[in-house]
Amino acid sequence: MAFLSIVPRTDTLLPDVRSAWLMRRLNVAFTMAGLLTLALGIGATTAVFPLV
């Protein structure tokens, strides 16, 4: 039953998601930096993939 210890508990997941959503709205600069990082990473991966 090692698999059961890996699965996150749903009763703690909802408060974590709610807290993350609130922090996203409070820290706009951090959110924009994260979105920019994701966009650059996805764009770089998309640009390099055809070369492989």
PALUMLUM-36695 format. One record per residue: residue number from 0; x, z, y of N, C-alpha, C in turn. Coordinates in steps of 0.1 Angstrom, whole numbers, plus 5000, padded with zeros to 4 digits. Example, Ala and Ser with C-alpha at 12.3 -4.5 7.8 and 13.67 -1.06 7.14 Angstrom:
REM PALUMLUM-36695
{0, {5132, 5078, 4943}, {5123, 5078, 4955}, {5132, 5078, 4967}}
{1, {5128, 5071, 4978}, {5137, 5071, 4989}, {5129, 5079, 5000}}
REM end
This chain:
REM PALUMLUM-36695
{0, {5008, 5000, 4988}, {5000, 5000, 5000}, {5009, 5000, 5013}}
{1, {5020, 4994, 5012}, {5029, 4993, 5024}, {5023, 4985, 5035}}
{2, {5014, 4975, 5031}, {5008, 4966, 5040}, {4999, 4974, 5050}}
{3, {4992, 4984, 5045}, {4983, 4991, 5054}, {4990, 4998, 5065}}
{4, {5003, 5002, 5063}, {5010, 5009, 5074}, {5015, 4999, 5085}}
{5, {5015, 4986, 5082}, {5020, 4977, 5091}, {5008, 4972, 5101}}
{6, {4996, 4972, 5096}, {4985, 4967, 5103}, {4982, 4977, 5114}}
{7, {4981, 4973, 5127}, {4977, 4982, 5138}, {4963, 4987, 5137}}
{8, {4961, 4999, 5141}, {4948, 5005, 5140}, {4939, 5000, 5152}}
{9, {4927, 4997, 5149}, {4919, 4991, 5159}, {4914, 5001, 5169}}
{10, {4913, 5014, 5166}, {4909, 5024, 5175}, {4919, 5026, 5186}}
{11, {4931, 5023, 5184}, {4941, 5024, 5195}, {4944, 5011, 5202}}
{12, {4940, 5000, 5196}, {4942, 4987, 5202}, {4934, 4985, 5214}}
{13, {4921, 4988, 5214}, {4912, 4986, 5226}, {4917, 4993, 5238}}
{14, {4921, 5006, 5238}, {4926, 5012, 5250}, {4939, 5006, 5255}}
{15, {4947, 5001, 5246}, {4960, 4995, 5250}, {4957, 4982, 5257}}
{16, {4948, 4974, 5252}, {4944, 4961, 5258}, {4938, 4964, 5272}}
{17, {4929, 4974, 5272}, {4923, 4977, 5285}, {4933, 4981, 5296}}
{18, {4943, 4989, 5291}, {4954, 4994, 5300}, {4962, 4982, 5305}}
{19, {4966, 4973, 5295}, {4974, 4961, 5299}, {4966, 4953, 5309}}
{20, {4953, 4951, 5307}, {4945, 4943, 5316}, {4945, 4949, 5330}}
{21, {4944, 4962, 5331}, {4944, 4969, 5344}, {4958, 4967, 5351}}
{22, {4969, 4969, 5343}, {4982, 4968, 5349}, {4985, 4954, 5353}}
{23, {4979, 4944, 5346}, {4981, 4930, 5350}, {4975, 4928, 5364}}
{24, {4964, 4934, 5367}, {4958, 4932, 5380}, {4965, 4940, 5391}}
{25, {4971, 4951, 5387}, {4978, 4959, 5397}, {4991, 4954, 5401}}
{26, {4998, 4948, 5391}, {5012, 4943, 5394}, {5012, 4928, 5394}}
{27, {5007, 4922, 5405}, {5006, 4908, 5406}, {5019, 4901, 5405}}
{28, {5030, 4906, 5411}, {5043, 4900, 5411}, {5048, 4900, 5396}}
{29, {5047, 4910, 5389}, {5051, 4911, 5375}, {5044, 4901, 5367}}
{30, {5031, 4900, 5369}, {5023, 4890, 5362}, {5027, 4876, 5364}}
{31, {5030, 4873, 5377}, {5035, 4859, 5380}, {5048, 4857, 5374}}
{32, {5057, 4866, 5374}, {5070, 4865, 5368}, {5069, 4862, 5353}}
{33, {5060, 4869, 5347}, {5057, 4867, 5332}, {5052, 4853, 5330}}
{34, {5042, 4849, 5338}, {5036, 4836, 5336}, {5046, 4825, 5338}}
{35, {5055, 4826, 5348}, {5065, 4816, 5351}, {5075, 4816, 5340}}
{36, {5079, 4827, 5334}, {5088, 4827, 5323}, {5082, 4820, 5311}}
{37, {5069, 4823, 5308}, {5062, 4816, 5297}, {5061, 4801, 5300}}
{38, {5058, 4797, 5312}, {5057, 4783, 5315}, {5070, 4776, 5313}}
{39, {5081, 4782, 5318}, {5094, 4776, 5317}, {5098, 4775, 5302}}
{40, {5095, 4785, 5294}, {5099, 4785, 5280}, {5091, 4774, 5272}}
{41, {5078, 4773, 5275}, {5070, 4763, 5268}, {5074, 4749, 5273}}
{42, {5077, 4748, 5286}, {5081, 4734, 5291}, {5095, 4730, 5285}}
{43, {5104, 4740, 5284}, {5117, 4737, 5278}, {5116, 4733, 5264}}
{44, {5108, 4741, 5256}, {5106, 4738, 5242}, {5100, 4724, 5240}}
{45, {5090, 4721, 5248}, {5083, 4708, 5247}, {5093, 4697, 5251}}
{46, {5102, 4699, 5260}, {5111, 4689, 5264}, {5122, 4687, 5254}}
{47, {5127, 4697, 5247}, {5137, 4696, 5238}, {5133, 4692, 5224}}
{48, {5120, 4695, 5221}, {5115, 4691, 5207}, {5116, 4677, 5204}}
{49, {5113, 4667, 5213}, {5115, 4653, 5209}, {5129, 4649, 5206}}
{50, {5139, 4656, 5211}, {5153, 4653, 5210}, {5158, 4657, 5196}}
{51, {5151, 4666, 5189}, {5155, 4670, 5176}, {5151, 4661, 5165}}
REM end
